[in-house]
Amino acid sequence: MRKKPNLELRMDRCASLLAEDPQRLRGRWRSLYPEARALYLEIGCGKGRFTVETAAQNPDCLFVAIERVPDAMIIAMERAKAQDLNNVCFIDADAARLRDYFAPGEVERIYLNFSDPWPSNRHAKRRLTHTDFLMRYRQVLCPGGQIHFKTDNRDLYEWSLFQFPKAGFSLSEVDRDLHRDGIRGVFTDYEEKFYNLGTPINRCVGTLAQLPDGMRGWMDPLDKREASGTPAPKEEAPSRQNLPQ
């Protein structure tokens, strides 16, 4: 992505939308928007079209958007500011560390929109629908909480359909051509591009259910590394939405 001009000045203008220390808000995100009936989280919001438009349609919900790329985040923040939204907050955070930013049961819904498919098998653990990530989402989702997953990548989608049940999520709304009968839901910028090219969009919903017995002894690999003193790997890229379009 081309570096945005006057980035620091533009970020300053949108400072009210940025939570610079999300760990301090753990367990009390709703204090930012007390009338919120639910907290929705988008991991890798890119340029923010989905978050901003969805927040505008749901003024009774608080939306928290994670983005690691400042040049993408500033566009998202400026979109929210232009609509004068006060139920949106942005954070620069690591998706593998959600429990550091959100208390158990604090999040009602997580959106994963067009995440990097990491096609190489050796990078499978970097996919945001890998069981390790799904188990991390369990740590912050409330009972009955949901993950809404969309991707244009069929291989990632089919692989992910097997991962959700492994981590104790029941699947619904499984659709391999979401927009076959016309546009459904809010687009991301990335989604619109591929919709116009005729690429089918895949979508499903995973709802928090009983954890399978085989996962009850699961330990976060990050905790294992810390316990052994192994250096942490390079942080994951949260989404393809911040790539050039």
C-alpha positions in Angstrom: 0.0 0.0 0.0 1.3 3.4 -1.0 2.2 5.5 2.1 -0.5 8.0 2.9 0.5 11.7 2.9 0.3 13.6 6.2 -0.4 10.4 8.1 0.5 11.7 11.5 -1.6 14.8 11.1 -4.5 12.8 9.8 -4.2 10.3 12.7 -4.3 13.3 15.2 -7.5 14.5 13.7 -9.1 11.1 14.3 -7.5 10.5 17.7 -10.9 10.2 19.5 -11.6 7.0 17.5 -8.3 5.3 18.5 -7.9 3.3 21.7 -4.1 3.6 22.2 -4.0 1.3 25.2 -6.7 -1.4 24.7 -5.4 -3.4 27.6 -6.7 -0.7 30.0 -10.2 -1.2 28.5 -10.3 -4.9 29.1 -13.6 -5.8 30.8 -15.0 -2.3 30.4 -15.3 -1.5 26.7 -18.9 -0.7 27.1 -17.9 2.3 29.2 -17.0 3.9 25.8 -20.6 3.5 24.7 -22.9 2.6 27.6 -26.0 2.2 25.5 -24.5 -0.7 23.6 -26.4 -3.9 23.8 -23.6 -5.8 22.2 -19.9 -5.6 21.4 -18.8 -6.6 17.9 -15.2 -7.1 16.8 -13.7 -7.1 13.3 -10.2 -8.5 13.0 -8.4 -6.9 10.2 -10.8 -4.1 9.1 -8.5 -2.8 6.3 -10.0 0.4 5.0 -13.0 0.1 7.2 -15.9 0.1 4.8 -17.5 -2.9 6.4 -17.1 -1.8 10.0 -18.3 1.8 9.3 -21.3 0.8 7.3 -22.3 -1.9 9.7 -21.9 0.4 12.7 -24.0 3.0 11.0 -26.8 0.4 10.5 -26.5 -0.8 14.1 -26.3 2.3 16.4 -27.2 0.2 19.5 -23.9 -1.8 19.2 -20.3 -1.0 19.8 -17.8 -1.9 17.1 -14.2 -2.4 17.8 -12.0 -2.8 14.7 -8.4 -4.2 14.7 -6.0 -3.1 12.1 -2.1 -3.3 12.1 -1.4 -1.1 9.1 -1.6 2.6 9.8 -2.1 3.6 6.2 -5.2 1.4 6.0 -6.5 2.3 9.5 -6.4 6.1 8.7 -8.8 5.5 5.8 -11.1 3.5 8.1 -11.0 6.2 10.8 -11.7 9.0 8.4 -14.7 7.1 7.1 -16.1 6.8 10.6 -15.4 10.4 11.4 -17.1 11.6 8.2 -20.2 9.8 9.4 -19.9 11.2 12.9 -20.1 7.7 14.4 -19.6 7.4 18.1 -20.1 3.6 18.3 -16.8 2.7 16.6 -13.3 2.3 18.1 -10.1 1.3 16.4 -7.1 -0.5 17.9 -3.7 -1.6 16.7 -3.5 -5.0 18.3 -2.4 -8.6 17.7 -5.3 -11.0 17.0 -3.4 -13.7 18.8 -3.6 -11.7 22.0 -7.3 -11.0 22.2 -7.5 -12.2 25.8 -5.2 -9.3 26.8 -7.7 -6.8 25.4 -11.1 -8.4 26.1 -12.4 -10.1 29.2 -14.0 -13.6 29.0 -17.5 -13.2 27.6 -17.1 -9.6 26.6 -17.6 -10.0 22.9 -20.8 -11.1 21.2 -19.6 -11.4 17.6 -16.3 -11.5 15.7 -16.1 -10.7 12.0 -13.4 -12.3 9.8 -13.6 -10.7 6.4 -11.2 -11.8 3.6 -8.4 -12.7 5.9 -5.0 -13.7 4.4 -5.4 -17.4 3.2 -1.8 -18.3 3.9 -2.0 -21.0 1.1 1.2 -22.8 2.1 0.7 -25.7 4.4 3.6 -24.7 6.5 1.8 -21.4 7.2 -1.5 -23.0 8.2 -1.2 -21.9 11.8 -1.2 -18.3 10.7 -4.7 -18.6 9.2 -7.3 -16.8 11.4 -9.6 -19.8 11.2 -6.9 -22.2 12.5 -8.1 -24.1 15.6 -5.5 -22.1 17.7 -7.1 -18.8 16.7 -10.6 -20.3 17.1 -9.8 -21.4 20.6 -8.5 -17.8 21.4 -11.8 -16.4 20.2 -13.6 -18.8 22.6 -11.7 -17.0 25.4 -13.5 -13.7 24.8 -16.8 -14.7 23.2 -20.0 -14.8 25.3 -22.2 -17.9 25.5 -23.8 -18.2 22.1 -21.3 -15.8 20.6 -20.6 -16.0 16.9 -17.9 -15.7 14.3 -19.0 -14.4 10.9 -16.5 -15.5 8.2 -16.3 -14.4 4.6 -13.7 -15.1 2.0 -13.3 -15.3 -1.8 -10.7 -18.1 -1.4 -12.5 -21.5 -1.8 -9.6 -23.6 -0.5 -9.4 -21.5 2.7 -13.2 -21.7 3.1 -13.4 -25.5 2.7 -10.5 -26.0 5.1 -12.1 -23.6 7.6 -15.4 -25.6 7.6 -13.5 -28.5 9.2 -11.7 -26.2 11.8 -14.8 -24.7 13.3 -16.3 -27.9 14.7 -12.8 -29.0 16.0 -12.9 -25.9 18.3 -16.5 -26.3 19.4 -18.3 -24.0 17.0 -21.5 -25.2 15.3 -21.8 -24.1 11.7 -24.8 -22.4 10.0 -25.5 -20.2 7.0 -22.9 -22.1 5.0 -23.0 -20.5 1.6 -20.5 -20.9 -1.3 -22.0 -18.1 -3.4 -23.4 -15.5 -1.1 -24.4 -13.0 -3.8 -25.8 -15.4 -6.4 -29.3 -13.8 -6.2 -28.1 -10.2 -5.6 -26.0 -8.4 -3.0 -26.5 -9.6 0.5 -25.1 -7.6 3.5 -22.4 -5.0 3.6 -19.5 -5.2 1.2 -15.8 -4.7 2.1 -13.8 -2.9 -0.6 -12.0 -6.2 -1.3 -15.4 -8.0 -1.6 -16.8 -5.5 -4.1 -13.7 -5.9 -6.3 -14.2 -9.7 -6.5 -17.9 -9.5 -6.8 -17.5 -7.3 -9.9 -15.1 -9.9 -11.3 -17.7 -12.6 -10.8 -15.8 -14.4 -8.1 -18.1 -16.3 -5.7 -18.0 -15.1 -2.1 -18.1 -17.8 0.6 -19.7 -17.2 4.0 -20.5 -19.1 7.1 -21.4 -18.5 10.8 -19.8 -20.4 13.6 -21.7 -20.3 16.9 -20.0 -21.1 20.2 -21.0 -24.5 21.4 -19.7 -27.3 23.6 -16.0 -27.8 23.5 -15.0 -31.3 22.1 -13.4 -33.5 24.7 -10.2 -33.6 22.6 -9.7 -29.9 22.9 -10.2 -29.6 26.7 -6.5 -29.9 27.3 -5.6 -27.2 24.7 -2.9 -24.8 25.7 -2.1 -21.7 23.7 1.1 -22.1 21.7 2.1 -18.6 22.8 1.9 -19.7 26.4 4.0 -22.7 25.6 6.7 -20.5 24.0 6.7 -18.1 26.9 7.0 -21.0 29.4 9.9 -22.4 27.5 11.6 -19.1 26.8 11.3 -19.5 23.0 11.2 -16.1 21.2 7.7 -15.3 19.8 7.3 -15.6 16.0 6.7 -12.6 13.8 3.2 -11.2 14.3 0.5 -12.3 11.8 -0.8 -10.0 9.1 -4.5 -9.6 10.1 -6.1 -9.3 6.8 -5.7 -8.9 3.0 -8.0 -5.9 3.1 -5.0 -3.7 3.7 -3.4 -4.8 0.4 -3.4 -2.6 -2.7 -6.7 -2.8 -4.6 
